[in-house]
Amino acid sequence: MKLIQLAKELNLSISTVSKALRDSHEISASTKKKVLAKARELNYEANPFASSLRKQKSKTIAVVIPEIDNNFFCLVIKGIESIAQEKGYHVLIYLTHEEIKKEIAITNLLQNGRVDGILISISNQTVNTTHLEELKQKNIPLVFFDRVADDIDSPKITTDDYSGGFCATEHLIERGCKRIAFISISPSLSISKRRMNGYLDSMKKNGLETDSSMIIQCSNDEEHNNQLIRELLSSTNRPDGVFASVEKDAISSYKICEELKLKIPEEIKIISFSNLRTAALLNPSMTTITQPAYEIGSAATSILFKIIEKKPIHLTLDKTIFKSELIVRNSTQ
């Protein structure tokens, strides 16, 4: 039902009904009560876009993510929506598909006032961040999560990627692995760099040699990535442990092990950063470094709304780091 119809039912002007619904001091308590009762009776719902235009607010935030088939991002979105709904905001989700051109096009689109703020996890091709700096210059509230642009002065919500990488490698070493491979999603992404640094430092601490052939740099070409992993696992000096920086590369490793008839965990052990719900159902179940994705989403959104509402942000919120959890399953037993 439209506002004009509600006003007609009440035999009141549209402006009077609108003010009553907004609890304006200009309208008497009896009229407000009458309007609200009729609105409930007729299941009237206010148009959030119409009211937001009057207040120069879109009542909408944008979430820019590289992919949707990663369980981590699905859980982050749930956390984001939980806070946005409390605030009466809509959430628009944009996918870059790991392409910098799409990321630039999306951020250009969002500069026109379509949204009140932006949450973003950058693509694995994002090296030049000029398009993100332009958002800041236009005073568009911006918060990074997970994959962040270190050179942009905006709040960043991440996990302890270095510690997670160190922990994953230590776990493989404790389980007897000596030739450990690291599969990176991208050489430029902050999460990949930190996870790899944790891997390298753990290898060094334990006196294990780091072989450059054991570090695989993946790209957006899934077929090429699978070929790189296949060559790694079929080599004469193949690894006895694999640390995948993201779950899709761990799943590829599982498939290729099956193809090559390599037994997990007897011949090779696998661990991955992952929020995969079915990790426990894989054969064998997969050991994971699991991020608190829902909490990351809700925390990032809470900080974004502080900026939108022009509330002071404590300095510690400029960089919030959550702890990940090692969940041991059969792939490393």
Order of alpha helices (4+ residues) and beta strands (2+ residues): alpha-alpha-alpha-alpha-beta-alpha-beta-alpha-beta-alpha-beta-beta-alpha-beta-alpha-beta-alpha-beta-alpha-beta-beta-alpha-beta-beta
